[in-house]
Amino acid sequence: MLKNIKNWLIKHYKKIRIILFLYFSLLTWLLLRAPQGNKKLLKYFPLFNDKLIHTITFLGLAFLAKMSFPKKNQFQIICIGTCYGILIEFLQEYMKLGRTFEFFDMVADCVGCIIGSYIAKKITMNL
C-alpha cells in the first residue's frame, strides 16, 4: 500500500502544489476579510472556537506544504507557516477591517503547523 501512495504522490506532485496554492489563497482571503459570521452559532458548537479553527486550518496548510515538497526540511515548513500566521495577525490589526491582533491565534497557528507537518512527515517518511 505504501508503494501505491508513493507512486501516486510522484505522479501528482503538480496537482498537490496547485491545491496548496488554492488553499493558501483561500486561507489568506478568509483571514483578511471583514468578519461576517454569526457569533451565536458558536454558542451551540463550543468545540468550534476560534483557536481550534486556527489550529485546523494551519494543520491543513502545513500538511499540504509537506506533501507538496516532501524533500523540504520539516523545520522550514513549520517556520514558514508560523511566520505566515504572525504576518496575518499583524495585517488583521493594521488593515482595520474589523479583525484584531491576538497572540494566541499565532500560538494556535504554530501548533497547527507542527501537527500538520508531523502527520505529513509520518506519511512521507515510509515512502
VENZI-V39838 format. One record per backbone hydrogen bond with DSSP energy under -1.0 kcal/mol. CO is the residue of the C=O (numbers start at 1). NH is the residue of the N-H. If there is no record, write none. Layout:
BEGIN
co/nh
CO/NH
CO/NH
END
This chain:
BEGIN
co/nh
1/5
2/6
3/7
4/8
5/9
6/10
7/11
8/12
12/16
13/17
14/18
15/19
16/20
17/21
18/22
19/23
20/24
21/25
22/26
23/27
24/28
25/29
26/30
27/31
28/32
29/33
38/41
45/48
47/49
49/53
50/54
51/55
52/56
53/57
54/58
55/59
56/60
57/61
58/62
59/63
60/64
61/65
62/66
63/67
64/68
65/69
69/72
73/77
74/78
75/79
76/80
77/81
78/82
79/83
80/84
81/85
82/86
83/87
84/88
85/89
86/90
87/91
88/92
89/93
90/94
91/95
102/106
103/107
104/108
105/109
106/110
107/111
108/112
109/113
110/114
111/115
112/116
113/117
114/118
115/119
116/120
117/121
118/122
119/123
120/124
121/125
124/127
END
